[in-house]
Amino acid sequence: MEQYNLRSATNEDSDFFYDVKKQVLKKYIEAIWGWDEVFQIRFHQENFHVDDIQIIMMQNTAIGTVEVKETTDQIFISSLYILPSFQNKGIGTNICKTYLLKAELANKRIALEVLKLNVNAQRLYDRLGFTLTDRDETKYLMFKDFKK
């Protein structure tokens, strides 16, 4: 696997975050709700929280994003988007393993949501030991408990 690193996002990363999300999720969103560019841009502007986001870098090139929210008892992976040309190279797996270890060391639950249509992501999380439960008609909640 090629080496990557994470850097803290800045406000200047907003357009990149939106572009990666669009490349990764547009086909699923189109199939479920239809893609409304105006709505998606507004949603992004209202929900882009730079403090929770890291940019995935490879050889000084941004290749993806990961957004994580941590509370006293849970680590929630809000999003993990990797540009299609860099997917299936073990990067997402290693990022998840990093957060799984952090959750285990802190005795916390780790959780995420995944679209029901995104079978590839579900397979990844299943391989990593996440439990799948229904969230609503379009998403699953997946989690792994390390709470003692």
N, C-alpha and C positions, 0 to 999 in steps of 0.2 A: 504494500500500500504506500502511496505517495504521502509525504509529510505535509501536514497542515498545521495551522495554529489559529487561535481565536484572538480577536482583538475587540475591545469595547467599541460599540457603535457610537457614531456621532450624528448630529442632525443632518449632516451632509450625506449620510447613508440612507436617508428616507427613500429616495428614488430607486436606489439599488434594491432595497428590501421589497418595495412594491413590485419591481420588475421580476425578481426571483419568485415571489409568491405567485405572480401571474403566470409565469412559465410553468411552475410546478402544479398549481391548483386549477387553472382556468378550465381544463377539460372536465374536471369533476364538478366544478361550480356551474358550468354551462349545462351539464347533464341534469343537475339537481334543481337549480333555481333559474338558470339562464344567466348569462354574463351581462351585467349592466355596468359599463365602464364608469359612468358618473357616480353611481352608488359605490362601486369598489374604491374609487379614489377618495371619496368622502369618508368611507369606513376606515380606510388606511390612515387618513389624516387625523381622524379622531382617536385611533387606537395605536398609533406608532409611539411607543414609550421607550425612548433610547436607553434608559437605565437598565432595562431588562434584556437588551439585545446584544448579541455578540456577532461579529462578522467572521465567517470562516474564510481563512486566507490560505492560498497555496502559491508559493513562489511569488509573493507580492501581488497576487491577483485575488480579488474577492470572488469566491465561488459559491457562497451560500450564507445563510443566517440561522441562528438559533436564538429563540426567545424563551427565557426561563423565569418563572416567578417562584420565589421561595418564601414559605411561611415557617412558623415554629414547628409544624408537624408534617409539612409536605413540600416536595419539589414538584412543580408543575411545568412540564415542557409545553409551552403555549404553541410553539411552532418550531419546525426543523425543516428548512428548505435548502436544497442543494441543486444548483443548476443541472439540468438533465445530462449534459456532457460529462459531469463529474459524479453522477450517481453510479451505484453498483461497484464502487471501488473500496468499500469498507469505511468510508469517512463517517457516514451516519451511524453505523454500528459503533465505531469507536467513541463518537461523541456521546451516544446513549450510554455506553459502558462507563464513561467518565462520570456522568450524572447518577448512574446506578450505584457506583462505588461511593459517591458523595452521600447519597441517601442511606446507604447501608451504614456508613461510618457515623452518620448523624441519627440513626434509628428513626428514619422518616419514611413516609409513603412517597413513592414517585408515581406520577400520573400524567396522562396526556389524553387528548381526544384525537380521533382519526375518523375521516369520512368513511362511511361504509363502502363507497365505491373504490377507495384507495386500498386495494387488496395487497399491493406490494409493500406498502408501509405496514399494514397489519401483519404480514408475514415476518417482517423484520422485528417488530415488537414482540410477536409470539415467540420467535427464536430466542429473544432476550429474557423470556420468562414473565412477560406481562400477562395479567389476567384480563380477559375481554368481557365487558358487560354492555348492555344496551344503554345508550344515553338518550337518544330520541330517534325519530324516523330517519335521520340522515347521518348520525355520528355514533361511534362507540366511545366509551370511556375505557381506557386500559390503564392498569395500575399494577404496582408490585409493592408489597408491604415489607418494611424492615423495622416497623415499630415494635418495641418490646414492652 
